[in-house]
């Protein structure tokens, strides 16, 4: 039996963000820098569907947590 997705239902179980969504979440981040990170393969993981770029929210959180610097976590 074939499953058909309906337009109002999400096809994936992941929360996906556009580049504009990502820069809105991270103060000071610009679309140009995010695009540069994609080019250099240094930024957060993303999917490319044709010309559409999508960032999985969970992967973005993991990537962001990996950027933490300084301080003593035991304080």
N, C-alpha and C positions, 0 to 999 in steps of 0.2 A: 504494500500500500504506500503510495507516494505522499509525502508531507508537503503541504503548500503553505508558505509563509504569507501572512496577511500584512498589509502595509502598516497597520497600527501596532503590530507585535514585533518586538526585537528579534532579529534573526540570530544574534549571538548572545551568549551569557556574559559578555564583557561590557563594561562601561567604556565607551570609546570617546576620545576628545579630539577636536580639531586643533590645529596649531593655535588658532585664536583663543580657544578655550584654555590651552596650556599657558599662554602668556598672561591670560587674565588671572590664573591661579598663582603665578610666581611674580611678585612685585619686581619691576625693573627689567624683566626679560622681554626682549623684542623679537618679533617674527624673523627679522634678518639673522639674529644670532641663532635662533632655533634651526633655521634653514642651513646655516653654516655648520652647526653640529651634525645635522643629517649628512651633509656632504663629507665631513671629516669622519663620520661614524663614531663620534665621541659623546653624543647626547643620549637621551632616553630612547628605548626601543620604540619602534613604530611600525605600522603597516602601511603599505602603499597599494591602493586599489585604483588602477589607472593613474589618474592625476591627483587622486584624493589621498591625503596623508591623515592617518588616524593613530592616536596614541592610546594604548590601554591604560586606564587610570591606575590599576594595581601596579603595573610595571613602572609607571611614572613615580608612584609613591616609593617603590623600592629604590629606584635610581636616585631620587631626591634624598632619601635617608642615607644613602651611601656617600653623599656630599658633606655630611656633618664633620666639622673640624673643631678642635680645641676643647678645652674644658675637661673635667674629670667626671665620668659618669657615676662615680661612687660618692660624689659630693652631695 
